[in-house]
Amino acid sequence: MDQVDELLALQDGVITRQQALCAGETASTMRKRLRNRTWVVVHPGVYVNHTGPLTWRQRAWAGVLAHAPAALDGRSALRAHEGPERRGHDDDVIEVVVAHGRKPSAMPGVRVRTSRRFAECAQLHLNPPRLRYDDAVLQLAVRAPDDLRAIGVLAEACGSRRTTAARLADRLAVTPRLARRAWLASVLRDIADGTCSVLEHAYLTEVERAHGLPRGLRQVAARDDRGRSLFRDVVYGGKRPPWRQYVELDGRLFHDSASARDRDLERDLDAALELVDTVRLGYGQVLGRPCSTAAKLGRLLQARGWQGEPTVCPRCTSLPDTSAASGATR
């Protein structure tokens, strides 16, 4: 195998004109390949060794090579790290990052940004080159259009087990120019404490904390009747208290299949065998009606044995009424 073939094999069939020349290809041979359609132009000076649609990896290689030295950025970087089964579609725009000070040319299907930290954050030795996983996650969180989607980026990355809240926090600490650093750090602290999804974080901040409910234990390990491991989203009252209440949160990130739903129902049944009540909450109760939900939960926890009182948050129209089923409204 000659150097050109080695490059094509390494780069999923994509090669640049400069690479081919350095590997011993002549300009006349390249012109012949293009005429015969054994090579096809993808971007100026970037070729692929077949006709027909490009795979996502070929499009990614082409975007990076067209702007070299460059690396995949954003969701493209995460897809390269995680694999195609986890995120994105084959026709998504390829996101690329280059060093600050360059003026990259616009190319169809490619979005390019510049970064002052390119040399520190880009992993140019990987195939294809890409931004470090933690840096790509933080960039996506910063660029998210709203807080919920920013939380989702961080929670999903930690839920994938490819990083941790502590690692992301460490990376955040050495990224001084990143926007909303203090807010991102607070979200990462919550994720480190066990909030593993957008819904769980919203429940913690909008329902539990905002209304003075007791602090629940999160992601509490348990076993079902077959001895299989499971985790309770929120447990009130402690592990072996005189009273106990489970709260399970059904969010899109981890409850999106029939089998997952079946496991949730089985988990509720197991809780009933322990004589512990389970409340299952969704987005409507947590994000749409957090004040009402907090009032009702406060009333329920009092019935279980909690001695406290729910409090008013800035958005409550009145003090949560724990004596009525309606509770406080927004």
PLY file of the C-alpha trace (Angstrom):
ply
format ascii 1.0
element vertex 330
property float x
property float y
property float z
element edge 329
property int vertex1
property int vertex2
end_header
0.00 0.00 0.00
1.50 3.36 -1.01
1.23 6.59 1.03
-1.84 7.81 -0.87
-3.71 4.58 -0.17
-2.66 4.74 3.48
-4.04 8.26 3.81
-7.30 7.28 2.12
-7.67 4.31 4.47
-6.90 6.45 7.53
-9.23 9.29 6.51
-12.27 7.29 5.39
-11.52 7.81 1.69
-10.96 11.59 1.94
-7.73 13.32 0.96
-6.52 16.82 0.17
-4.59 17.91 -2.91
-1.63 18.95 -0.74
-1.58 15.60 1.05
-1.63 13.72 -2.24
1.22 15.79 -3.66
3.32 15.26 -0.51
2.62 11.50 -0.75
4.03 11.34 -4.30
0.92 11.86 -6.41
1.44 14.08 -9.47
-0.85 16.87 -10.59
-1.51 15.10 -13.89
-2.46 11.86 -12.14
-4.89 13.77 -9.92
-6.48 15.44 -12.94
-6.94 12.01 -14.50
-8.54 10.64 -11.32
-10.98 13.56 -11.29
-11.82 13.11 -14.97
-12.42 9.39 -14.44
-14.48 10.11 -11.32
-12.36 7.82 -9.19
-11.88 10.95 -7.07
-14.64 13.54 -6.62
-14.33 17.10 -5.32
-16.01 17.65 -1.93
-14.58 21.09 -1.12
-11.91 23.06 -2.99
-8.75 20.96 -2.79
-10.50 18.12 -0.91
-11.46 14.86 -2.63
-13.25 11.61 -1.83
-12.46 8.34 -3.58
-15.98 7.42 -4.78
-19.11 8.85 -6.31
-22.44 8.97 -4.52
-23.45 10.20 -1.06
-20.80 10.72 1.60
-21.00 9.09 4.99
-21.08 11.34 8.06
-17.44 10.52 8.84
-16.42 11.42 5.29
-18.24 14.75 5.58
-16.53 15.29 8.94
-13.10 14.52 7.50
-13.77 16.79 4.52
-14.80 19.68 6.78
-11.72 19.31 8.97
-9.28 18.85 6.08
-10.70 21.80 4.16
-9.82 24.08 7.10
-6.72 22.29 8.41
-5.37 22.62 10.98
-8.88 22.22 12.38
-10.97 19.98 14.63
-14.58 18.94 14.90
-16.55 21.19 17.22
-19.82 21.10 19.15
-22.19 18.21 18.40
-19.90 16.99 15.63
-17.13 16.54 18.20
-19.48 14.71 20.56
-20.67 12.43 17.77
-17.08 11.59 16.87
-16.38 10.75 20.52
-19.61 8.88 21.25
-20.41 7.21 17.93
-23.35 7.67 15.53
-25.84 5.76 17.66
-25.87 8.42 20.38
-26.57 11.72 18.68
-27.13 13.58 15.47
-28.23 12.81 11.94
-26.07 12.04 8.94
-27.11 15.28 7.21
-26.37 17.58 10.19
-24.07 20.53 9.50
-20.45 19.66 10.30
-19.15 21.94 13.06
-15.45 22.82 12.92
-13.17 24.94 15.10
-9.90 26.63 14.07
-7.36 28.84 15.82
-8.24 32.45 16.63
-7.03 34.95 14.05
-7.78 32.83 11.00
-10.45 33.77 8.49
-12.00 30.49 7.35
-13.83 30.38 4.03
-17.53 29.60 3.98
-18.27 26.12 2.63
-21.60 24.35 2.17
-22.54 22.00 4.99
-19.79 23.26 7.31
-19.99 25.77 10.19
-16.67 27.14 11.45
-15.79 29.14 14.56
-12.47 30.38 15.88
-11.05 29.78 19.36
-8.18 31.27 21.33
-7.81 27.92 23.11
-7.62 25.82 19.95
-4.09 24.52 20.60
-5.02 23.49 24.14
-8.43 21.94 23.42
-8.09 20.30 19.99
-7.08 16.64 19.79
-5.43 16.69 16.38
-4.05 13.15 16.76
-7.52 11.58 16.71
-9.27 10.39 13.55
-10.91 12.67 12.69
-9.43 15.49 14.82
-11.91 16.84 17.34
-12.32 19.08 20.35
-11.76 17.42 23.71
-14.99 15.89 24.98
-15.31 18.07 28.08
-14.57 21.27 26.15
-17.14 20.37 23.49
-19.77 19.76 26.19
-19.09 23.11 27.88
-19.22 24.95 24.54
-22.57 23.38 23.72
-23.93 24.30 27.16
-22.82 27.91 26.74
-24.37 28.14 23.27
-27.67 26.51 24.29
-30.66 28.78 23.56
-32.09 28.46 27.08
-31.21 27.20 30.56
-33.14 23.94 30.25
-31.26 22.90 27.14
-27.95 23.92 28.72
-28.75 21.73 31.73
-29.69 18.95 29.32
-26.29 19.09 27.61
-24.44 18.78 30.92
-26.75 16.12 32.38
-26.71 13.99 29.24
-22.91 14.11 29.02
-22.59 12.94 32.63
-25.35 10.38 32.14
-23.40 8.89 29.22
-20.57 8.06 31.68
-18.02 9.61 29.30
-17.33 12.38 31.79
-18.30 13.47 35.28
-19.56 16.67 36.85
-16.23 16.97 38.68
-14.24 16.73 35.45
-16.44 19.31 33.74
-16.13 21.61 36.76
-12.34 21.29 36.67
-12.35 22.15 32.98
-14.68 25.07 33.59
-12.29 26.43 36.22
-9.47 26.77 33.67
-11.65 28.36 30.99
-11.81 32.00 32.10
-13.51 33.45 29.01
-16.48 31.10 29.08
-19.83 32.83 29.51
-22.10 32.04 32.50
-19.29 30.27 34.35
-20.82 30.77 37.82
-24.21 29.44 36.71
-22.66 26.45 34.93
-20.62 25.68 38.05
-23.78 25.67 40.18
-25.53 23.28 37.76
-22.51 20.96 37.81
-22.58 20.95 41.63
-26.21 19.85 41.49
-25.41 17.11 38.96
-22.58 15.94 41.21
-25.15 15.68 44.03
-27.22 13.29 41.95
-29.46 15.22 39.56
-29.01 13.20 36.39
-31.45 14.85 33.97
-33.06 18.16 33.08
-36.20 17.15 34.93
-34.32 16.12 38.07
-32.45 19.43 38.16
-35.64 21.39 37.62
-37.33 19.44 40.42
-34.43 20.19 42.78
-34.34 23.93 42.06
-37.94 24.80 41.18
-39.87 22.50 43.53
-37.74 21.27 46.43
-35.36 24.15 47.15
-37.65 26.96 46.06
-40.40 25.85 48.45
-38.45 24.73 51.49
-39.20 21.03 51.18
-36.86 18.67 53.05
-33.69 17.77 51.20
-34.13 14.41 49.53
-31.51 11.74 48.94
-30.80 11.35 45.23
-29.99 8.33 43.08
-30.32 6.00 46.04
-29.12 2.49 45.20
-31.57 -0.35 45.81
-32.42 -3.82 44.50
-35.61 -5.22 43.06
-37.19 -8.56 44.04
-34.88 -10.35 41.59
-31.76 -8.86 43.10
-31.12 -6.45 40.21
-29.66 -3.01 40.94
-31.84 0.06 40.56
-31.77 3.69 41.64
-34.49 5.76 43.29
-34.57 9.31 41.91
-35.44 11.04 45.21
-35.97 9.50 48.64
-37.40 11.55 51.49
-36.99 10.59 55.12
-33.64 8.82 54.89
-32.73 5.21 54.22
-34.30 3.70 57.35
-36.55 6.37 58.87
-39.86 6.14 60.67
-41.37 7.49 57.43
-40.31 7.38 53.81
-41.54 8.74 50.46
-40.19 8.07 46.95
-40.39 10.61 44.12
-39.63 9.32 40.62
-39.12 11.77 37.76
-40.12 10.72 34.25
-37.99 12.78 31.88
-37.18 12.26 28.22
-33.49 11.54 28.73
-33.89 8.18 30.42
-37.57 7.22 30.05
-38.11 7.08 26.30
-38.89 3.43 25.60
-41.56 0.86 26.45
-39.00 -1.27 28.28
-37.86 1.70 30.38
-41.48 2.48 31.25
-42.02 -1.14 32.23
-39.02 -1.00 34.56
-40.42 2.15 36.16
-43.77 0.49 36.84
-42.02 -2.56 38.28
-39.99 -0.27 40.53
-43.19 1.33 41.82
-44.63 -2.09 42.57
-41.46 -3.05 44.47
-41.80 0.15 46.50
-45.37 -0.78 47.38
-44.11 -4.11 48.74
-41.90 -2.08 51.08
-45.04 -0.16 52.14
-43.51 3.01 50.70
-45.56 5.31 48.49
-44.17 6.43 45.12
-45.11 9.70 43.43
-44.21 9.88 39.75
-43.86 13.40 38.31
-43.41 14.66 34.75
-42.54 17.91 33.03
-46.01 19.41 33.49
-45.91 19.14 37.28
-42.27 20.18 37.65
-41.92 22.92 35.04
-45.52 23.84 34.34
-46.88 23.81 37.90
-43.92 23.77 40.33
-45.65 25.81 43.04
-48.78 23.67 43.04
-46.67 20.52 42.95
-44.58 21.72 45.91
-47.71 22.47 47.94
-49.15 19.02 47.27
-45.86 17.30 48.03
-45.54 19.31 51.25
-48.98 18.11 52.27
-48.06 14.52 51.37
-44.78 14.64 53.29
-46.57 16.06 56.32
-48.96 13.12 56.16
-45.91 10.80 56.12
-44.38 12.47 59.17
-42.51 15.61 58.05
-42.76 18.31 60.71
-41.94 21.26 58.44
-43.95 23.62 56.24
-43.47 24.46 52.54
-42.54 28.09 51.93
-43.38 30.72 49.34
-41.13 31.16 46.32
-40.98 34.46 44.37
-43.38 33.07 41.77
-46.04 31.79 44.17
-49.21 33.87 44.02
-49.84 33.04 47.68
-48.51 30.90 50.49
-48.82 27.25 49.41
-51.97 25.91 51.01
-51.15 22.52 52.49
-54.64 22.02 53.75
-56.25 21.85 50.31
-55.57 19.54 47.40
-55.28 22.45 44.99
-52.21 23.91 46.73
-50.63 27.11 45.52
-50.91 28.17 41.93
-48.56 30.14 39.78
0 1
1 2
2 3
3 4
4 5
5 6
6 7
7 8
8 9
9 10
10 11
11 12
12 13
13 14
14 15
15 16
16 17
17 18
18 19
19 20
20 21
21 22
22 23
23 24
24 25
25 26
26 27
27 28
28 29
29 30
30 31
31 32
32 33
33 34
34 35
35 36
36 37
37 38
38 39
39 40
40 41
41 42
42 43
43 44
44 45
45 46
46 47
47 48
48 49
49 50
50 51
51 52
52 53
53 54
54 55
55 56
56 57
57 58
58 59
59 60
60 61
61 62
62 63
63 64
64 65
65 66
66 67
67 68
68 69
69 70
70 71
71 72
72 73
73 74
74 75
75 76
76 77
77 78
78 79
79 80
80 81
81 82
82 83
83 84
84 85
85 86
86 87
87 88
88 89
89 90
90 91
91 92
92 93
93 94
94 95
95 96
96 97
97 98
98 99
99 100
100 101
101 102
102 103
103 104
104 105
105 106
106 107
107 108
108 109
109 110
110 111
111 112
112 113
113 114
114 115
115 116
116 117
117 118
118 119
119 120
120 121
121 122
122 123
123 124
124 125
125 126
126 127
127 128
128 129
129 130
130 131
131 132
132 133
133 134
134 135
135 136
136 137
137 138
138 139
139 140
140 141
141 142
142 143
143 144
144 145
145 146
146 147
147 148
148 149
149 150
150 151
151 152
152 153
153 154
154 155
155 156
156 157
157 158
158 159
159 160
160 161
161 162
162 163
163 164
164 165
165 166
166 167
167 168
168 169
169 170
170 171
171 172
172 173
173 174
174 175
175 176
176 177
177 178
178 179
179 180
180 181
181 182
182 183
183 184
184 185
185 186
186 187
187 188
188 189
189 190
190 191
191 192
192 193
193 194
194 195
195 196
196 197
197 198
198 199
199 200
200 201
201 202
202 203
203 204
204 205
205 206
206 207
207 208
208 209
209 210
210 211
211 212
212 213
213 214
214 215
215 216
216 217
217 218
218 219
219 220
220 221
221 222
222 223
223 224
224 225
225 226
226 227
227 228
228 229
229 230
230 231
231 232
232 233
233 234
234 235
235 236
236 237
237 238
238 239
239 240
240 241
241 242
242 243
243 244
244 245
245 246
246 247
247 248
248 249
249 250
250 251
251 252
252 253
253 254
254 255
255 256
256 257
257 258
258 259
259 260
260 261
261 262
262 263
263 264
264 265
265 266
266 267
267 268
268 269
269 270
270 271
271 272
272 273
273 274
274 275
275 276
276 277
277 278
278 279
279 280
280 281
281 282
282 283
283 284
284 285
285 286
286 287
287 288
288 289
289 290
290 291
291 292
292 293
293 294
294 295
295 296
296 297
297 298
298 299
299 300
300 301
301 302
302 303
303 304
304 305
305 306
306 307
307 308
308 309
309 310
310 311
311 312
312 313
313 314
314 315
315 316
316 317
317 318
318 319
319 320
320 321
321 322
322 323
323 324
324 325
325 326
326 327
327 328
328 329
